[in-house]
Amino acid sequence: MKITKGIIPCAKKVVIYGPEGIGKSTFASQFPDPVFIDTEGSTNSMDVARLPKPTSWQMLLEEIQYVKDHPDVCKTLVIDTVDWAESMCIQSICDKHQKSGIEDFGYGNGYVYTKEEMGRFLNQLSEVVEGGVNVVLT
């Protein structure tokens, strides 16, 4: 076995949490070379690079995949905000199963589908980090 010592430089995955209007997006914009996926339009008054506002869960996943496939496009991918991303996830699951809401699945089942899909989402973001791009979730 070979023991190594010291800091190993690598991309980071960061979560910024706080009340509305406190400056989470502004703080995220200070990360190196950020590109935003603005799920709710909160960066409209900010001078930042952004991908088109996703109109569906599938579009959000495709934008993340694009950054994963083209890691030279930015040094930081910002998902702003993850709670709106989760809402798109839930809507996608309900549409797929022809349900009007998450509770229509029966006791807890809709939440299990959501947990599984959000897990895949986080795994995809981990792959972006492994590709050398920071990920910031607000």
C-alpha positions as CSV (number, residue, x, y, z in Angstrom):
1,M,0.0,0.0,0.0
2,K,1.2,3.5,-0.8
3,I,0.1,6.2,1.6
4,T,-0.2,9.7,0.2
5,K,-0.4,12.9,2.1
6,G,-1.6,16.4,1.4
7,I,-4.4,18.2,-0.3
8,I,-5.8,16.6,-3.5
9,P,-7.2,19.4,-5.7
10,C,-10.7,18.5,-7.1
11,A,-14.0,20.1,-8.0
12,K,-16.5,20.6,-5.2
13,K,-20.2,20.0,-4.7
14,V,-21.7,22.8,-2.5
15,V,-25.2,23.5,-1.2
16,I,-26.2,27.1,-0.3
17,Y,-29.3,27.3,1.9
18,G,-31.1,30.3,3.2
19,P,-34.2,32.4,3.0
20,E,-35.4,34.1,-0.2
21,G,-33.5,37.3,-1.0
22,I,-30.5,36.7,1.2
23,G,-28.0,36.5,-1.6
24,K,-27.6,32.8,-2.4
25,S,-27.5,33.4,-6.2
26,T,-25.2,36.4,-5.9
27,F,-22.8,34.2,-3.7
28,A,-23.0,31.4,-6.2
29,S,-22.1,33.8,-9.0
30,Q,-18.7,34.4,-7.3
31,F,-17.6,30.8,-7.9
32,P,-15.1,30.3,-10.7
33,D,-16.6,30.8,-14.2
34,P,-20.2,29.9,-13.3
35,V,-23.0,28.9,-15.7
36,F,-26.5,28.9,-14.2
37,I,-29.4,26.6,-14.8
38,D,-32.0,29.1,-13.4
39,T,-35.1,27.0,-12.8
40,E,-37.2,29.9,-11.4
41,G,-35.9,33.1,-13.1
42,S,-34.2,34.4,-10.0
43,T,-31.1,35.6,-12.0
44,N,-32.9,37.8,-14.5
45,S,-31.3,40.9,-13.0
46,M,-27.9,39.4,-12.7
47,D,-25.1,39.6,-15.3
48,V,-24.3,35.9,-15.4
49,A,-24.0,33.1,-18.0
50,R,-27.0,30.8,-18.1
51,L,-28.4,28.0,-20.0
52,P,-32.0,28.3,-21.2
53,K,-34.5,28.1,-18.4
54,P,-35.6,24.5,-18.3
55,T,-39.3,24.0,-19.0
56,S,-39.3,20.3,-17.9
57,W,-37.4,17.8,-15.8
58,Q,-36.1,16.2,-19.0
59,M,-34.7,19.5,-20.2
60,L,-33.0,20.1,-16.9
61,L,-31.3,16.7,-17.1
62,E,-30.3,17.4,-20.7
63,E,-28.6,20.7,-19.7
64,I,-26.7,18.9,-16.9
65,Q,-25.7,16.2,-19.4
66,Y,-24.5,18.9,-21.8
67,V,-22.1,20.4,-19.1
68,K,-21.0,16.9,-18.2
69,D,-20.2,16.2,-21.9
70,H,-18.6,19.6,-22.4
71,P,-16.7,20.3,-19.1
72,D,-14.8,23.2,-20.8
73,V,-18.0,25.3,-21.0
74,C,-17.6,26.4,-17.4
75,K,-15.8,25.8,-14.1
76,T,-19.0,25.9,-12.0
77,L,-22.5,24.7,-12.7
78,V,-25.1,26.4,-10.5
79,I,-28.6,24.9,-10.2
80,D,-30.7,27.8,-8.9
81,T,-32.9,26.6,-7.2
82,V,-33.0,22.9,-6.4
83,D,-36.5,23.1,-4.8
84,W,-37.9,24.3,-8.1
85,A,-35.9,21.4,-9.8
86,E,-37.6,19.0,-7.4
87,S,-41.0,20.4,-8.3
88,M,-40.2,19.7,-12.0
89,C,-39.2,16.2,-10.9
90,I,-42.5,15.6,-9.1
91,Q,-44.5,17.0,-12.1
92,S,-42.6,14.6,-14.5
93,I,-43.3,11.6,-12.2
94,C,-47.0,12.5,-12.0
95,D,-47.3,13.0,-15.8
96,K,-45.5,9.7,-16.5
97,H,-47.9,7.8,-14.2
98,Q,-51.0,9.9,-15.1
99,K,-51.5,11.2,-11.6
100,S,-52.7,14.7,-10.7
101,G,-50.5,14.9,-7.6
102,I,-47.8,13.1,-5.6
103,E,-50.4,12.0,-3.0
104,D,-52.4,10.1,-5.7
105,F,-49.9,7.3,-5.7
106,G,-51.1,6.0,-2.3
107,Y,-49.3,5.9,1.0
108,G,-45.8,7.3,0.5
109,N,-45.3,5.7,-3.0
110,G,-45.1,9.0,-4.9
111,Y,-42.4,10.1,-2.5
112,V,-40.4,6.9,-3.1
113,Y,-40.5,7.6,-6.9
114,T,-39.3,11.2,-6.2
115,K,-36.5,10.0,-3.9
116,E,-35.3,7.6,-6.5
117,E,-35.4,10.2,-9.3
118,M,-33.7,12.9,-7.2
119,G,-31.0,10.3,-6.3
120,R,-30.3,9.8,-10.0
121,F,-30.2,13.6,-10.4
122,L,-27.6,13.9,-7.6
123,N,-25.6,11.0,-9.1
124,Q,-25.5,12.9,-12.5
125,L,-24.3,16.0,-10.6
126,S,-21.6,13.9,-8.9
127,E,-20.4,12.8,-12.4
128,V,-20.1,16.5,-13.4
129,V,-17.9,17.0,-10.3
130,E,-15.8,14.0,-11.2
131,G,-15.3,15.7,-14.6
132,G,-13.7,18.6,-12.9
133,V,-16.6,21.1,-12.8
134,N,-17.8,22.5,-9.4
135,V,-21.5,22.1,-8.7
136,V,-23.5,24.6,-6.6
137,L,-27.1,23.9,-5.5
138,T,-29.1,26.8,-4.1
